[in-house]
Structure formats: C-alpha cells, structure tokens
C-alpha cells in the first residue's frame, strides 16, 4: 500500500512504500495528471544531478505502479544540467522553446501514443449521417469527456503528412469501424494556448457512410451508436457550449438547406510537383464558371 503526504520543507511529495524492511518514506517529483493517463512535471527548483536521479527513479516506479502512461518533464533552461540524467534514464527530446526543453518518457510496454511536436495541432471532427436522420456518435474512455456520459461526434488529430479528409475518414474507421466517403469541410475553428501553449485548428467535416455495422474501438471508445439527430442536439452539454451547439446547427443547416462547404481538389505544387489539396466550394465555383462561359 502506498500513501502520499506533503513534506513541509520540500515541494516534492512523499510516498510511503512498503519494502522488505517495512515502510519507508520516498520523495518523488511533483506532477499533475494530464487528460490521457499520463503526468506532467514542471521543474522549477535547482538541484544536482544525483538528487534528480534518485527522485526520477522513485517517481517512475510510483507512476508505473499507478498505471500512468506518458511522462512529460519540462526543464527550464536554467536546469539544463539535468538533461543528461533524464536522457540516460530513457527520456527523449520532444520539443524545445527559447526558455525550456520538453522531455518525454513512455512507461507501459505498449505502443507509444505521445503525439509528435508541432507549432499547430490540427484536429478533425466527423459528422456522419445515415438517411439524414441519424448521426454516428461515440462516448470516450479518456480525455475530457471520460465519464461525462456525453455523446459526441468522432474526433481526432491529423497525423504528420496526412490530409484533412483522410484523417476524418481514418478517425471514423478507427473509432467505430464505419467506412465513409468524405463530402465537405463545413466549418473550422482556430484557438490558441491549447496544447502546451500551441495553437489549434479544428476542422468540422461531413462524411457519407458506406457501411453501417458499428465495431467500436475498445482502447479509446466506451460506446458508439447511430443516434437520432434531435436526441444528439438536445443533450444539455450540446446546448450549453458554443462549439457543440454550432456543430448541431451546421449539421441541421446542411440537411435542411443548401449550406455549402469546402471539398478537396487535388493540385500540383509549383516547386516540387507534389500533389496537395485545396479546399473550396466546388458547387458554387462550377456554377460561376459555367455561367461565365
């Protein structure tokens, strides 16, 4: 059994660990839990490398026993003397900024899911409608929605080198097993100071289902179903928060009116002949071009 108490002379918490000789008090690094089963350590106090090594090893042991996953250690530039110690214990560089370095470590013997660094994080949300009446929705096992009972659309992060429309299709497939055809980007949101102070771009997409038998992903998804759109839109959480209310309103506008979005059109780069995609309102563009002839 392990207990935690506060040391009045140190900012590091102390845990009680049971060993062969009884219970001993062990200091660990101060940390906060992140939204995905890991911990974040923000180092502030100066210390020598040997003291840091003892605290780091005790902390990893404690977090491993607690079932933690990713470990993030933020080292200010003044504590650069601790980098070598952390790297020798298995940490690696995640990103660096003018005033700090971020080191990461993956504890469990499973695939590492720590996201790669970027100046902007790009996310997608997928509206998948069946017969324009039912929406594909999920409940998540981790993150901010864990245990809330909120039904939401499939969402996820665009991988490095992945196009937005492919990411939307992949996330739906991974979370629910449903195959889809990408239709349009209906809207996007930009926010700042989101992921370790970085900016966030979130693209709201609509997709057409090509299959209907749900096979949910057990690792991240608690439940998945086809839900009547009205039931989704009437959830108190949806009505309370602007982004989710906009999602419901835009979805309704797409079904009931001529709301137009942006679909991907391939284009070749001028510099290297690589294919990329421009997202535009194809319907209105074609209408304009045909009327101009």
N, C-alpha and C positions, 0 to 999 in steps of 0.2 A: 504494500500500500504506500502511496506517495502523497504527502501533504505539501502545501505551499504556504509560506509565511513571508513577511516583509522584514528585511534587515534594516534596523534604524540607522546604521552607519554606512549603508551602501545602497545604490539604486538598483542593484541586481537582486532579483527574488531568490529565495532559498527554498529548496525542496528537501523533504525528508525521504531518504532512500533506505530501504531495508536491505542489509547485506548479511554476510555470514556472522559478522561480529555485532549484529544488532542494527539499530537505526543510526544513520549519520546525516548531518546537515550538509547539503551541497548547494553552492551558488550556481545559478545559470544566468544566461544573458536575458535582459528584459526584452520582451517581444509582445507583439499584438497579433491576433489571428487575422488572416485575410479571408476573403469570401469563398475561397476554393480549397479549404482544408490545409492551408499552409500557415507559415508565420513570417512576420516582418520584424527585423531587428534594425533599429536605427541607432548606431553607435554615436555617442556624444562625449563620453569621458575618456581621457587619455589613460592608457595602460601599457605595460610592457608586453612583449610577445608571449612570454611564458604564462603570464596570468591569463591572457586572452586564450591561449591554447587550452588551459585547464577548463575555463568557462565554456569554451566552444564544444569540447568533447562531452562535458556533462550535459550541455544543452541538447546536443544531437541525440544523446541517449534518452533524455527525457521526452523529446519530441517524437522520437521513434516509438517509444512506449505508448504515447498518446495517439499514435496513428497519423501524425502530421505528414504532409507531402513535401511541397516546395518550401525552401528556406531562402529568404531574401535578407541579405546583410548590406545595409547602406553605410559605407565608410566615408566620412568627410575627408577632405584632402589632408587635414592635419593628422589623421590616423593612418597614413599610408604605410607606416611601419608594420601594420597588421595584415597587409595584403598577402605577403609570402606565407604566413602561418595559415591563413584560410585556404589558400590555393593548395598547400601541401596536404590539407585535410579533405580535399576533393572538391572545393568550391571552384567556380569558374566565373569569368567576367560576363556580365550581362550587358551593361552599358555604362558609359562614363559621361559626366557633365562637368562643367568648369569647376564645381566645388565638391563633387563627390563621385565615388565609384560604387556601382552596384554589383555585388557578388551573389551567386545563387548556388543552391545545392538541392539535389533530389534525393529524398530519403528512401522511399519504398523500392522494392525490386520489381517495378513495373515501368512501362514506357513513360518517359519524361514528357509532361504536358506543359511545362513552363513556356509561355509564349516568347517568341523572339522579340528583340527590341526594335522599336521604330519611333520616329518622331510623331507620327499619327497612327492611330489604330483605326482600322476600317471594319465596321460591322454590318451585318445584313439581318433584316427581319423578313420572313416569308409569309405572305398571305396566300393560302391555298384554299380555293373554294370549290366545293362539289355541288354542281347543279345550281350555283349561285345562291344557295340556301344554307349550306353547312360549311363551317370553317375547320381546318385542321389545327388543333390546339394541343398544347403539352403542359405538364407540370414538371418543374425541375427539381432534381435531388440536391443540387449545390448552388452556390451563388446567393444573391439577394432574395430570390424568390423561394428558396428552400423552406418548406413547412408553412408557407402562407396560404396554400390552397388556391392560389391564383392560376387560372387557365390563360395562357399566353400563346402567341404565335412562335414557331420555331425561330431561333436567332442564333447567331454565332459570329466568329471573327474570320475575316478573309485572310487566307494564308498568303505568305510571301510568294509573288509570282502568279497568283490566282486572280482571274477576272471576277468581277462582282456577280455576274449572272451565274457563273459556275459555282461560286461559293454558296449562293442561295439554294441552288439545286442540291449541292452536296450536303448542306446542313439539314435540309428536309429529309434527304435519304438517310443520313446518319442517325437522326433523332427519331424518325418514325417509320423508316423503311419504304416510304412512298416515293415512287418515281414521278418526276414532274417535267413540264416544259415551261421554260422561262417566257414570260409575257412582257412585263414592263417594270421599270422603276417608277413608282408612284410619287415618291417624295424622299427627301433626305434631311437629316438633322446634323448640325455641327455643334459640338460642345467643347469646352476647354477645361483644363485642370481635372482630367478624368482619370487616366491610368498613369500613376506616378507622375502627375503633372503634365502629361501629354494631352494633345487634342484628340478628339474622337469624331469620326464621321460615320453616321448610321444611315444605311440605305434601305428604304421600305420597298419591297418588291412584291409583285403579284405573279403567281405561277399557276399553271393549269395542271391538275393531277392526271397522270397516265395510268396509275394503279390506285387501289382503294383499300387494300388489306393492310392494316397497320401492324408493323413489327417494331415496337419501341426499342430504343437503345437502353439497356439496363444500367449502364455505368452512370449516365448523367440524367436520364429521364425517369421520373416517378410514374407518370401516366401519360397517355396520348389518346385522343379520340376525335371523331367528327362531331362537332357541336353546332346546333342551330345558331346562326349569326346573331339573332336577337339575344339569345342566352349569353353569348360571349360579350356583347356590347353592354348588357345590363349589369355586369358584375360591378359591385361598388368600387373596386380598385380601378377599373377601367374608367369609370365616370369621374373619379377623383383626381386622376393625374393627366396632365395635358397631353403628353406624348401618346399615351394609350387611348385617350379619347379621340385624338387626331387619327390614329390608326383605324379606329372604328368608323369615324366619319368619312375618311377617304375610301375605305372599303365599301361603305354604303353608296358613296357617290359613284364609284366605279361600276357597281352593279346596277344602280338605278338610273344613271345618266351617262353622258358622253365624256366623262372625265378622262382626259388623255395623259398618258405617262411617257416615259422615255425608254426606248428599246435599243439594244446594242446593234450597231452596224460596223462590220469589220473595215479596217483601214490599214494601209501600209505606211510605216514610218518613213519620213523623208531621209532620215540619217542612216538607218541600218536595214531597211526593207523588212523589218519585223512587223508582224500583224498585231494590231491592238484594236480597241473598240471605242467608238464614240457613241454616247448615249443621247438620243434625240427623239423628238416627237415625229416618228415616221409617217403617221397618218396625215397630220396636218402639212408636213413637208411635201409629201406626194400630192396632196390636194393643191397646194400652192404651185408646185412645179407643173402639174397638168394644166392648170388654169393660165399659166404664163406662156404656154406654147402657142 
